């Protein structure tokens, strides 16, 4: 593990001290989701920076807000449909601009990001239905499925995997490839890492998984594939690459999904990074492990999208 990687791990573990709090944050039913959402947006505003060659433009889609992240000289016939994270309850296109802009810069392909409906107001499968709706629109715009990649982080990673199952059920052509960073795939929280990696996880506040996932499930079935893709029929899905850290409670959501997908005949590439934390590749190029993981992901996507240059 690199020195810079260790420093980020320590900083995330002790970020409560930087906020003037002696104890780490605890999330429960008394936590204000509205306040959490506002703080996420404010933090994003503070961190936003111009990325050379990248521009943002509202998409001509009427059902909900969506935004194109354009890279100068990117191929016009290729596209990434990006699923932002946020624990199913927060996050937005605006809050993810830096993340997606940086990703697009590394990959060399334009991305479409969208504001799917959030829990608890809109529990599963609302977000999945929104994803399928905008993917259908993307195809209607003339993009071919073999030129489209699904990419998502955290809760967005879970939504993209569930959306592919829904697309398959609906008879829609599936995207060429899928990349997921620390996807949340199991609303029953049955993975052992929820217990074994709790102390090691520097990112996930105590109670966050239990609280947010309960909001996302609502009164529905936590094992329904559109909520928990881990329990779906994965046969026929496109090639998938998953990057996950060993020091995160959601580690087994990735590992178990990859195992099941491989058993179903899906081409899966997964890497569990020692000492790494939730969605760390999105911090590239801040430390070597993030850069290596993001480069590996982008190479996989370019191969499957048949991008040679």
Secondary structure, DSSP 8 states (H G I E B T S, - for coil): --HHHHHHHHHHHTHHHHTT-SS--B--TTS-HHHHHHHHHHHHHHH----TTEEEEE-S-SSS-EEEEEETT--TT-EEEEE--STTTS--TTTTHHHHHHHHHHH-S-EEEE----TTTS-TTHHHHHHHHHHHHHHHTT--GGGEEEEEETHHHHHHHHHHHHHHHHT----SEEEEES----TT---THHHHTTTT-SSS-BTHHHHHHHHHHTTS-TT-TTT-GGGS--TT--EEEEEEESSSTTHHHHHHHHHHHHHTT--EEEEEETT--TTGGGGTTSSHHHHHHHHHHHHHHHHHTT---
